[in-house]
């Protein structure tokens, strides 16, 4: 118990900073993190987290950062208070995202970029929703380097595609589906349920119409049989 408490004091799970400075930044953080979790829901070896402290070096708790979203391939899903790299087979998160707010400073972001470069991040994406500006960095032999053409860029690790429109950023899964908020997903699910119910209603109406047509055909057959019987009683052959 003492060891655990000492570890918690040495590597705290919180840096005392808020997850986001405003609702727009928070919405984007949640959108990216939740959609990445959906994307890799069937991959038990892909860990996705948001605003989680990452400690890359054991014994140096001062070396840490909390990406707005991170993806670590080769690590199991599960709850964590922080990402201590030496407890994660020394695997660094391969992809990180940062969502800017008006409170972010260029010096702060430069330090983060250097941190990600120093500690092995393969892909680093920065989005400023207020300015609708996207930047990306991808690892080369000489470290993280800026992606010159980010429009329609496809992440080598994630397989997602980035599209910057005139007003916003759109992210697309490998199957072409766009990243949606929980509200949008719920609305689409409700619309799909409504369409399914309408389809069931139409199918039921078609069955009822078919049954009515069958009943009318049976009634017509019985009337024809009665008429034929009456004609035969009068000595008339209805088939002649």
N, C-alpha and C positions, 0 to 999 in steps of 0.2 A: 504494500500500500504506500509505503514511504517512497519507494522508487517511482511509482506512478505519479504521486504528487510532485516529487522533484522534477520529473519529466514535464509535467504540465506547467510548472513554473518556468522551466528552462525554455520550453517550446510552447508558448501559449497558443490557444486556438483562435484568439482574436487579436487584431492589431489596434482595436479601439476606433477604427474608422468605419463610417457608414458604408453600406453596400453601394448606395447610389446617392447622388446629390439632388436628384429631381425625378419626377415620375417618368419623363421621357427616357432618361438613361436607364432607370430600373426596368422599364418595359422592354427595352432592347436586350438588356442582360438576360431577363427571363425568357424572352423569345428565342434567343440563340441557345441558351443552356437547355431549355426544355425540348426544343426540336432536335438538338444533337442527341439527347437521351432517347427520344423516339427513334431517331435514325439508327442507333446502335442498341436498341432494346433487345435484340436477339443475339447480341454478341456479349457473352459473359466475361470476355477478356478486354473489354473497353470500359474505362472509368471516365465518367463525365462529372464535372463539378462546377459550381459558380461561387465566386468570392471565397475561395478556400486558400488559406495560407500554405505556401509551398516553401519547405525548408530543404534546400539542395545539399547542404553540407552538415554532417553530424558534428556536434561540438561547436557550431557557429550559429546560434539562434538569431544573431543580428543579420545574417544573410537570409533574407526572406522576401517574398512578394505574394500578393493575393490577386491573381488574374481575375478579370470579370467572368471568364469562362475558360476552362481547360479541358483537354482531352488527352488521356494517357492510354495508349495501346499497350497490350500485354499486362495490364493490371486488372484484377477482378473488381467487379462492382461491389458496393458495400458502403456502410457509413464510416466516415472519418472525421476527426476533429481538425486535422490538418494533413497535408501531404508531406510526410517525412521521407525523402527520397531513398535513404539507406534502408528503410523498411519496405520499400517497393521494388526490390531487386535492383536498386540504383537506376531505375528507369525514370528519366525526366519526362514531364508532359511534352508530347510532340507538337501539339497545337494549342495556342492560346489566343484569346480575344480580349481586347480592351474597348470599352465604349466610353467616349469622351463626354465630359460635361464642361460647362463654362468655367468650372473651378480648376480644371486640369491645367498645369503649366508645362511649357515646352521642356524645361529642365527636368521635371519629374518624368515626363514621357521618354526623354533621352536616356535617363538612368534605367528605366524599365527595359527599353530596347537593348541596352548594353547587358543588362541582367539576363535577358532571354538569349542573347547571343552567347554570353559566357557559359551558360549552363545547359546548352544543348537543345533548345527549342528548334523545331524544324520549320514551323510555319507560325507567323505572327500577324494578326489582322487588327487594325485599328479603325473604328468607325466613329465619326462625329455626326450624330443625328441632327444637331442644330444647323450644321453647314452642309449636310448630306455629302460628306467627304469620306472616302474609303482609301486606306493605304494597306498594302500587304508586303510582307517580307518572307522570303523563302531561303532555306539554308543551301549554301553552295560550299565548295571546298574552302573558301575564304571566309565563311560565316554567313550570317543573315544578310541578304541583300534585297533591296527594294524590287518589287514586281513592277516592271515598266508599264505593262498593259494589264490593268486590273479588271477592266470591263470584260465580262464573260469569262473571267479566270475560273478555272476548276481546281479546287484544292487537291493536290496529289494524295494526301492522307485521307481526307474526309470524303472526297468525291462530290462535294457540293459546289454549285456554281454561283458566282457573285454577279449580280446585274445592278448597276446604278442607273436609276431612271432620273427624270428631271426633278423628282420630288423626294425620292426615298431609295433605300437599298432593298433589293429583293434577293433572297437566297433560295436556291432550288436543290432539292435532293437529286441523287443520281437517277431516280425514276421520273424526274421532271416535275414532281409535286413541289409547290412552294411552301416555305416555312410559314406557318400560321400561328397566331396567338391561340391560347386556350379558348378564348371567347369565340374566335372564328372557327376553330375546330368543333366546338360545341354547336354552333349555329349550323355548320355543315352537316353534322350528325343529325340534328333535328330535321333539317331539310331532307336528308336522305330517308329518315324515318317517315316523314310526311309523304315523300314520293312512293315509298314502299307501301304505305297504307293506301294511298290513292290507287296504286297498281293492284293491290288486293281487292279494293272496292270495285275497280273496273272488271277484274277477273270474276268477282262474285256476280256482278251485273250480267256479264257475258254468260255465266253458268245459268243464271235465272232465265235469261232470254232463250238460251238453248233448251232449257227444260220446258218453258212455255211453248216453244216451237214444237217440241216433241209431243206435248199434250195436245196441241192443236192438230198435229198430224194424226195422232191416235183417235181424236174425236172425228176427224174427217174420214178415217178408215172405218170407224164404227157406223157413221152415217151412210157411207157407201155400201157397207155390208147390209144395213137395214133396208136400204132402197133396193138392193139386188134381191133380197129375200122377198120384198113386196112384189117386185116384178115377176119373180118366179111363181109366186102364189097366183098371179093373174095369168100365168101361162106364157109369160114373155121371157125369153132368154136374154139376160142383160149382157152376155158376152157376144151376142150375134151382131 
